[in-house]
C-alpha cells in the first residue's frame, strides 16, 4: 500500500501532497487507493507543480472511477473539459457563476464523486480556488438543528445560479435556463458511508414548504457558517498544479480575476456512484 507525505492545510479540510510526480502518478498501482483514502480524510489534495499531461492525468483518474465524457467540448481529449473565458469556449457564458459557492452536478441525476483540476494558464492576480467542508458544516450543527433539518428538502435550479451573475436576464436566457433540469434534494445528505453532509450552493432556489424569504435566509446562513473564518482552504495556483477534491463533501468557488486575460484550467470528473438521499 502506498503512503503519501502530506501537510495539513486547515483544521477542517485540505492537504498538500509532496511526494508524487508524473512518473509515480502513472506507474504506482497503489496510488489511487492512497489518494481515495486521503480524500476521505482531507477532502482536498493539492499536488503542487505536478505538470502532468492530460494523458497522464486521465490514465490516473480512470483508476479512481468512470470519467465523465466531455467529447462535445474543447479540447479534443474526451475526458478533459477546458475552463476558460475564451469567446470560442461554448460554456464561457456560464463559467462566471463559478465564483459562487457550489457543488458540481447538483442538477444531474447523480452528482459527480471527484473533481480534478489542473492549471494550464494562471491569471496574473486573483483566480484562487476556495473549498469548505460540508461534512464539517453538518457536524457543527446543534442537536436541535440536526433534528429540524433532517426532513427539509431544497429545490435546485440552473436559473437560481445564473441569476446571481445575470440580474436582468434576456428572454432568450430565461428560455434556455428553463430547459435545464430541476432537482429536489434533502438539505442533509446521508451518505452510503454513514457520514452526513449539507447539500448547499448557488443552485439552491428554495426550501420546499417554507416561506421563500425565510428559506433563503436559512440557506444563506448555513452557507456563511460553512464558509466562515477558519473554515476555508484557499489554493493560489501555479501553472502545472493539480488539485483533486471530494465533490460530494465540499462546496467550492473561484475567486475574482480579470476575465479578459488568459486563464485556462483543465478538469476531469469522476462520475458519482450514489444519489443524494
C-alpha positions as CSV (number, residue, x, y, z in Angstrom):
1,X,0.0,0.0,0.0
2,X,1.4,3.4,-1.0
3,X,1.8,6.1,1.6
4,X,1.6,9.9,0.9
5,X,3.7,12.6,2.5
6,X,1.1,15.3,3.3
7,X,0.9,18.7,5.0
8,X,-2.5,19.6,6.5
9,X,-3.6,22.9,5.2
10,X,-6.5,23.8,7.6
11,X,-8.2,22.3,10.6
12,X,-11.2,21.2,8.6
13,X,-10.0,20.4,5.0
14,X,-7.1,20.3,2.6
15,X,-3.7,18.7,2.4
16,X,-0.6,19.4,0.4
17,X,0.9,16.2,-1.2
18,X,4.7,16.5,-1.5
19,X,5.9,13.1,-2.9
20,X,4.0,12.5,-6.1
21,X,5.5,13.2,-9.5
22,X,4.2,12.3,-13.0
23,X,6.1,9.0,-13.1
24,X,4.5,7.9,-9.8
25,X,1.1,9.2,-10.9
26,X,1.2,6.8,-13.9
27,X,3.2,3.8,-12.5
28,X,2.3,3.4,-8.8
29,X,-0.6,0.9,-8.9
30,X,-1.4,1.5,-5.3
31,X,-1.5,5.3,-5.6
32,X,-5.3,5.5,-6.5
33,X,-6.2,3.8,-3.3
34,X,-4.0,6.0,-1.2
35,X,-5.5,9.1,-2.9
36,X,-9.0,7.9,-2.3
37,X,-8.3,7.2,1.4
38,X,-6.7,10.7,1.8
39,X,-9.7,12.3,0.2
40,X,-11.9,10.7,2.8
41,X,-9.8,12.4,5.5
42,X,-8.8,15.7,4.0
43,X,-11.4,16.4,1.2
44,X,-8.9,18.3,-0.9
45,X,-5.5,17.2,-2.1
46,X,-3.1,19.7,-3.7
47,X,-0.3,18.4,-5.9
48,X,2.0,21.5,-6.5
49,X,3.5,21.9,-9.9
50,X,2.9,18.3,-10.9
51,X,3.0,19.3,-14.5
52,X,1.2,16.2,-15.6
53,X,-0.1,15.9,-19.2
54,X,-3.8,15.4,-19.9
55,X,-3.0,11.9,-21.0
56,X,-1.2,11.1,-17.7
57,X,-3.9,12.6,-15.6
58,X,-6.7,10.8,-17.5
59,X,-4.8,7.5,-17.1
60,X,-4.6,8.0,-13.4
61,X,-8.1,9.3,-12.9
62,X,-9.6,6.4,-14.7
63,X,-8.3,4.3,-11.7
64,X,-10.5,6.4,-9.4
65,X,-13.7,5.6,-11.3
66,X,-15.5,6.2,-14.5
67,X,-14.7,9.6,-16.1
68,X,-17.4,11.8,-17.5
69,X,-17.2,12.3,-21.3
70,X,-16.8,15.9,-22.4
71,X,-16.2,15.0,-26.1
72,X,-18.7,17.6,-27.2
73,X,-16.5,20.4,-25.7
74,X,-12.9,21.6,-26.3
75,X,-10.1,20.4,-26.1
76,X,-10.1,17.3,-28.1
77,X,-9.4,14.9,-25.1
78,X,-12.9,13.5,-24.4
79,X,-12.4,13.2,-20.6
80,X,-11.0,16.7,-20.2
81,X,-13.0,19.9,-20.1
82,X,-11.4,23.3,-20.7
83,X,-12.5,26.0,-18.3
84,X,-11.7,29.5,-19.7
85,X,-13.4,32.7,-20.8
86,X,-12.1,32.5,-24.3
87,X,-15.0,33.5,-26.6
88,X,-14.6,30.3,-28.5
89,X,-15.5,28.2,-25.4
90,X,-19.1,27.3,-25.7
91,X,-19.5,27.3,-21.9
92,X,-17.8,30.6,-21.3
93,X,-21.1,32.4,-20.5
94,X,-21.8,30.0,-17.6
95,X,-18.4,29.9,-16.0
96,X,-18.9,33.3,-14.4
97,X,-21.2,31.7,-11.9
98,X,-18.3,29.5,-10.7
99,X,-17.4,32.5,-8.4
100,X,-20.3,31.5,-6.1
101,X,-20.1,28.6,-3.6
102,X,-21.4,25.4,-5.3
103,X,-21.3,21.7,-5.6
104,X,-20.7,20.4,-9.1
105,X,-23.5,18.5,-10.7
106,X,-26.4,19.1,-8.3
107,X,-28.7,19.3,-11.4
108,X,-27.5,15.9,-12.6
109,X,-29.3,12.7,-11.6
110,X,-26.2,11.7,-9.7
111,X,-23.7,14.3,-8.7
112,X,-20.0,13.7,-9.6
113,X,-17.9,11.9,-7.0
114,X,-14.5,13.5,-7.6
115,X,-13.2,16.6,-9.4
116,X,-9.6,17.0,-10.8
117,X,-8.4,20.5,-11.8
118,X,-5.1,21.4,-13.4
119,X,-3.8,24.9,-14.1
120,X,-2.5,25.4,-17.6
121,X,-2.5,29.2,-17.7
122,X,-2.9,31.2,-14.5
123,X,-4.2,34.7,-14.0
124,X,-1.8,37.5,-13.0
125,X,-3.9,38.3,-9.9
126,X,-6.8,36.5,-8.3
127,X,-8.3,33.3,-9.6
128,X,-7.6,31.3,-6.4
129,X,-10.0,28.4,-5.7
130,X,-11.6,28.0,-2.3
131,X,-13.0,24.9,-0.6
132,X,-15.1,24.3,2.5
133,X,-16.3,21.1,4.1
134,X,-20.0,20.3,4.1
135,X,-19.3,17.3,6.3
136,X,-17.8,19.7,8.9
137,X,-20.8,22.0,8.4
138,X,-23.2,19.3,9.4
139,X,-21.1,18.2,12.3
140,X,-21.1,21.7,13.7
141,X,-24.9,21.9,13.8
142,X,-26.6,21.7,17.2
143,X,-28.6,18.6,18.0
144,X,-31.8,20.7,17.7
145,X,-30.7,21.9,14.2
146,X,-29.9,18.4,13.1
147,X,-33.4,17.3,14.1
148,X,-35.1,20.3,12.5
149,X,-33.1,19.9,9.2
150,X,-33.4,16.2,8.9
151,X,-36.5,16.3,6.7
152,X,-36.0,19.6,4.9
153,X,-35.8,19.4,1.1
154,X,-34.4,22.0,-1.3
155,X,-35.2,22.7,-4.9
156,X,-32.1,23.4,-7.1
157,X,-32.3,25.1,-10.5
158,X,-30.0,26.4,-13.2
159,X,-31.8,29.7,-13.1
160,X,-31.0,30.2,-9.4
161,X,-27.3,30.2,-10.0
162,X,-27.3,32.1,-13.3
163,X,-29.4,34.9,-11.8
164,X,-26.5,35.6,-9.4
165,X,-24.5,36.7,-12.4
166,X,-27.2,37.9,-14.8
167,X,-29.5,40.1,-12.7
168,X,-31.6,41.2,-15.7
169,X,-31.7,38.2,-18.0
170,X,-32.9,38.4,-21.5
171,X,-36.0,36.4,-22.7
172,X,-33.6,34.1,-24.6
173,X,-31.6,33.4,-21.4
174,X,-34.8,32.6,-19.5
175,X,-36.0,30.3,-22.2
176,X,-32.7,28.5,-22.3
177,X,-32.5,28.2,-18.5
178,X,-36.0,26.7,-18.4
179,X,-34.8,23.8,-20.5
180,X,-32.4,22.7,-17.7
181,X,-33.2,20.0,-15.2
182,X,-34.7,20.9,-11.8
183,X,-33.7,18.7,-8.9
184,X,-35.1,18.4,-5.3
185,X,-32.5,17.2,-2.8
186,X,-32.5,16.8,1.0
187,X,-30.7,19.5,2.9
188,X,-28.9,16.7,4.8
189,X,-27.2,14.0,2.7
190,X,-26.8,10.7,4.5
191,X,-24.0,9.1,2.5
192,X,-23.6,5.3,2.0
193,X,-20.6,5.6,4.3
194,X,-22.8,6.7,7.1
195,X,-21.4,10.3,7.2
196,X,-23.7,13.2,6.8
197,X,-23.2,16.5,5.0
198,X,-25.2,19.6,4.0
199,X,-26.3,20.0,0.4
200,X,-25.7,23.7,-0.3
201,X,-24.7,26.0,-3.1
202,X,-25.7,28.6,-5.6
203,X,-28.1,26.3,-7.4
204,X,-30.4,26.2,-4.3
205,X,-33.7,28.0,-5.2
206,X,-36.0,27.5,-2.2
207,X,-36.9,25.1,0.6
208,X,-39.9,23.0,0.0
209,X,-42.9,24.1,2.1
210,X,-41.2,27.1,3.7
211,X,-41.8,30.8,3.1
212,X,-39.4,31.7,0.3
213,X,-37.7,34.6,2.2
214,X,-37.3,32.5,5.4
215,X,-35.9,29.6,3.4
216,X,-33.5,31.8,1.6
217,X,-32.3,33.3,4.9
218,X,-31.7,29.8,6.3
219,X,-29.8,28.7,3.2
220,X,-27.7,31.9,3.3
221,X,-26.9,31.4,7.0
222,X,-25.8,27.8,6.5
223,X,-23.6,28.8,3.6
224,X,-22.0,31.6,5.6
225,X,-21.4,29.2,8.6
226,X,-19.9,26.6,6.3
227,X,-17.5,29.1,4.7
228,X,-16.8,31.3,7.7
229,X,-13.5,32.3,9.2
230,X,-11.1,29.3,9.6
231,X,-13.3,27.0,7.5
232,X,-11.9,27.8,4.0
233,X,-9.0,26.2,2.3
234,X,-7.7,28.6,-0.4
235,X,-5.4,27.5,-3.2
236,X,-3.3,30.0,-5.1
237,X,-2.5,28.4,-8.4
238,X,0.9,28.0,-10.1
239,X,0.9,26.6,-13.6
240,X,1.1,22.8,-13.5
241,X,-0.7,22.5,-10.1
242,X,-3.3,19.7,-9.9
243,X,-6.0,19.7,-7.2
244,X,-8.3,16.7,-6.5
245,X,-11.3,17.1,-4.3
246,X,-14.3,15.2,-2.9
247,X,-17.2,16.8,-4.7
248,X,-19.7,15.1,-2.5
249,X,-18.5,16.6,0.7
250,X,-17.4,20.2,-0.2
251,X,-18.5,23.4,-1.7
252,X,-16.0,25.4,-3.8
253,X,-15.7,28.6,-5.8
254,X,-13.2,30.6,-7.8
255,X,-12.1,34.0,-6.5
256,X,-12.3,37.1,-8.7
257,X,-9.9,37.7,-11.6
258,X,-9.8,39.6,-14.8
259,X,-11.9,37.5,-17.3
260,X,-10.5,39.4,-20.2
261,X,-7.0,38.0,-19.5
262,X,-6.0,34.4,-20.2
263,X,-6.7,31.8,-17.5
264,X,-7.0,28.1,-18.6
265,X,-7.9,25.2,-16.4
266,X,-8.3,21.6,-17.4
267,X,-10.8,19.5,-15.5
268,X,-11.6,15.8,-15.4
269,X,-14.5,14.5,-13.4
270,X,-15.2,11.1,-11.8
271,X,-18.8,10.1,-12.1
272,X,-20.9,9.7,-9.0
273,X,-22.0,6.4,-7.5
274,X,-24.7,7.3,-5.1
275,X,-27.8,9.5,-5.3
276,X,-28.3,12.3,-2.8
277,X,-30.7,10.9,-0.2
